[in-house]
Amino acid sequence: MEVLLYYWYVPLKEVQQFYLEHRQFCDQYDFKGRIIISEEGLNGTISGPLVDCAAYRHFIEQNPLFEGIQFKRDPCDQHLFPNLTIKIKPFLIKLNAGPIDPRKSTGIHLEPSQFHELMNQEDTLVLDVRSNYEHHLGKFKNAITLDIDNFYDLPEALKTHPLYLDPQNKSKKILTYCTGGVKCETASSYLQKLGFQHVYQLKGGIINYGHQMKGVDFQGSCYVFDGRITSHVNKVNPVVISKCWFCNHNCDVAVNCRNSSCDRRMTSCQHCFQIHQGCCSLKCISHGKIRKRTPNYFISGAV
């Protein structure tokens, strides 16, 4: 089996018709995951058998609208989602910044090797556009991070950040990155709107960088939005930068609190996870809405 991570910005005029065709195709195969269809394009993460995933890739790639789409592929032992959801939404990903159209203006795409070369230059700033729980788990060395709970809040955080307040930064190279690339399309477009002159984005995100560059100089692990939760992308010089939520020892195992009404994202070592029954607090342990532990709640081999 494998998991596919993908997105593509393209005007979709017949959204409802595309949704129906998409739904009809997927119902013939063993897919589980999340797919978003919008007038802006397509965004998804799905898991399935290799043959089924190959059929899906062909289904998308044979459509002229998606010429050039990149599928990030990772092996998996089992489905990484409980079911398949396909939804129509107004945006592929929403940002609290007014009208922004990445199809008209966005940062220059860098191949992973180009990104790695530029990130080590003096006139370059590397910006992580992901949420705090993501860069807590892992980030590129020397990257600028923002304390935001959701990508939607990025503009508000930037307004008071030295990156924006220092006028000298407007002429520097700004390298943006995220998990799979889709957030950078919007974030880099917004940075251009703010007046940054040289804005770039990592093509295919951290996942593609891990495939192409073996994750060199990415510190910690990558937060992924499927049943794995954590992906180890650095095969060259890996380090652990995150701490256990409870005991503060080095730990890069990401979990969600088993209290479904809390669902706090945290890192937890195996010992503390067992002691606290997978919850983030005593209040959550005593709560009635406790999820059953799934086989892949921890990364493979952690429990």
N, C-alpha and C positions, 0 to 999 in steps of 0.2 A: 504494500500500500504506500501511498504518498500523500502529501499535503501540497496544495497549490495556493500560492499567494499572488494576486494580480490586480491591476487596475488599468483603466484607459480612459482618458478624457477625449470625448468625441460627441458632437451634437447628435442626440437621438430624438428625432421628430415623432416617431410612432412608438412612444414609450410603452403604452399598454399592449400593443401588438408584439413588441419585442419581449415583454414580460411573459406573455402567453406562450410564445414559441420557446422561450428559455425554460419555463416551467414544464412544458410538455416534453422537452428533450431530457431534462434532468430526472423526470419521473421514471424514465426508462432504465436508469442506472442507480448504482449504489453510492450516492453522494450524501455527505453530511457537512454542514457548514453554514456560512452566512454570505449571501449575495445581495448587493445593493444595485438597483437599476435607477438611473436618473436621466433627466434631459442632458446632464453633463457627461454621461458615459456609464461605465461599469466598474464595480469594485467588489472583490470577493476573496474569501478564504474557504476552501473546501478540502475535505479528505475523501479518499476512495481507493479502490483497487487500481493498480497500474493501468490495466486495459481500459477501465472506465475513464480514468483521468486523461489518457491519451485521446479517447473519443471526445472528451469535453474540449481539450485544447484544439483539436481539429475543427470542432463545431464553431468555436470562436474565431480561429485563425482564417477559416475559409470565408468569413464575412469581410468584405472589403473595408468596412468601417473600422475594423480592428487590426488593420495591417500595421505591424510593428509592435504589437503588444508583447510584453515580456512576462513569462510565467516563472516565478521563483518556485523551485521544486525541492522538497525535502522528504526523505524516507520516513515512514512511521510504521509502527507495529499494529495499530488498530485505529479505528475512527477517533478523531480528536474533538468531535462535537456530538451532542445528544441527538440532533436532528438536522434537517435542512430547512433554512428559512430564506425566501426570496422576497425582497420588499422593494416597492417603488418609493423613492424619497426625493425631495426637492434638490438636495445636494449630495455629492459623493461624500464630502466631509465639510462640516460647517465651521465658519470662523466668524467671530463677533467683530467684523470690520467693514460692514457695508458691502456694496457690489464689488466682487472680485471675480475675474474670469481667467483662470490659468490657461485656457485655450487661446487667449489673445496675447497674454504676457506672463511669462514665468521665468524662473532662473535657468541658467545654462546647465544642461545635464552633463555631469562628469562621470566617466567610467571609473570604477574603483581604483585603478592604478593612477589615474589623473588626480583623483581626490586625495589619495595617500601622498602624492608628490606635493600638491599644493598645501595640504594641511600643515606641512613642516616649514613653510616659508614665513618670514617675519611679518610681511604685510597682509597676512591672512588671519581671519577670525573664524572659528568653527562654532556653529550654533546648533544645539540640539533642540528641535522644535517639539519634542515629545513631553508627556506629562511627568510630574515628579516621581511617581512610583516606577516609571520606566527607566529614567536615568539614574535613579537610586540603585537599580540592579546592575546597570552597565552603561558606559558611554565612551566616546573617543577621548584619548588623553588630551588634556588642556581645553576641552570643549566648554563653551558657555552653556549653562543650563538655566532654566526658568522654573520657579516654584509655582507651577500651575497644576490644578487637579484635572483639568480637561483642556484639550487643544483649543477649544472654543475661546478660552480665556487668554490666549497668547498675546493679542494686541494690548490688552489692559496691562499685562506684566511688562511688556516692552516699553510702555510710555514712561516708566520710572526707572528703567534699567540703563546703566552706563553705556551699553552698546548703542542705544538710541540717543542718549543725552550728549554724548561726546561727538561734536561735529566732524572730527577727524576720521571717525569710523565710516563716514558716508563714502569715502573714496577708497577704502580698503576692500579686499576680496572677502566676501561673506560666504562661507561654505555651510549650507544647511544639510541636515540629514535626519532621517526617521527610520522606522522599521522596514517598510516596503517601498517607500517613495511617494505615496499619495499625499501625505500631509505636507511634504516639501513643495509640491506643485502649488498649493494654495499659500503656504507660508512665504515662499520666495517671491510670489507675485505681490503679496502684501508688503514685503520689504522693499520691493521696487517702488511701490506706491508711496512709501515713506521717504524715498529719495536716495536709497542706497544704490550706488552706481554699478557695482560689480557683484552680482548675486549669482551663486551657483547652487546646485543641488546634487546629491549623490544618487546616481541612476540606480534604481532597484533597491535603494536603501541598505540598511545594515545586513539584511539577509543576502543580497547579491554580493555585497562586499565580502561577506564570509565565504561565499562560494569562490569568488575570483581571487581574493587576496589572503585567504585563510584567516581572515579576521585580525591581521597584524595591527597592533596598537589600539585595538578596541579593548577597553578595560572592563572586566566583569562579564556578565552574561546579558543576552538580549531578551527583553520581555516580548512574548508573542501572544496573540489573541486567539489561542486555541487551547486544547486540552493539555498541551505540554507546559504552557505558561512560561517556561524558561528554555532558551536555546543557547547552547555554547558555540559561539561562532569563531572564537580565537583559538587557532591551532598552532600558533607560532610563539607568542609570549603572553599567555593567559595569566591574569591575576584576579583575585576576588576583592571587590571593593565594597560590597554590601554586608550588613550586619544582621544577625538574628534579631527579630522584633523584641524578644524576651530577654535573652542572655547576653546580647551584644557581641557574640563571637562571630568571626567571619562566616558568612553563609550566603549562598547565591541560589537557594531554593525558594522560588516565589509561590505563594499560595493565596487563596482567598479565604477569609473567615467563613467557617461552615454555617454560621448563622446567616440564613438567606436574606434576612432583613437588614443585615449589616454589610456583608460581602466585602469588608475591608481588604485591600490588597496589601500584603506584607511578605517579608522573608522570614522563614522559620527553619531552624535545624530540626532534625528528626526527633531528637529527645524532647524539645519544647513542644513540638507539634503533638506528640503523644500525651504529654503531661496536660496540656491545655485543650486536648480533644479537638484540635484543629481550629479553635476559636481564638479571637484576639484578646478576650477579656473574660472575667468571671461572669459578668452580666450576659455576655453572649453564650457562655456555656449553659447557663440556666434558662436560656430562651427556648421556646418550644419549636421554633422553625430551624431545625438543624438538618442540613443536607447529609445524605449518606456519602461516605467517602468513596470516590471513584478510583479505579485501578491506576489511572494516570494523574492523580492529584499532585503527586510529587513527580519530579523528573525520573526517568527510568533508573531503577536501582537505589533510589533514595529511601524508600520505605519497604 
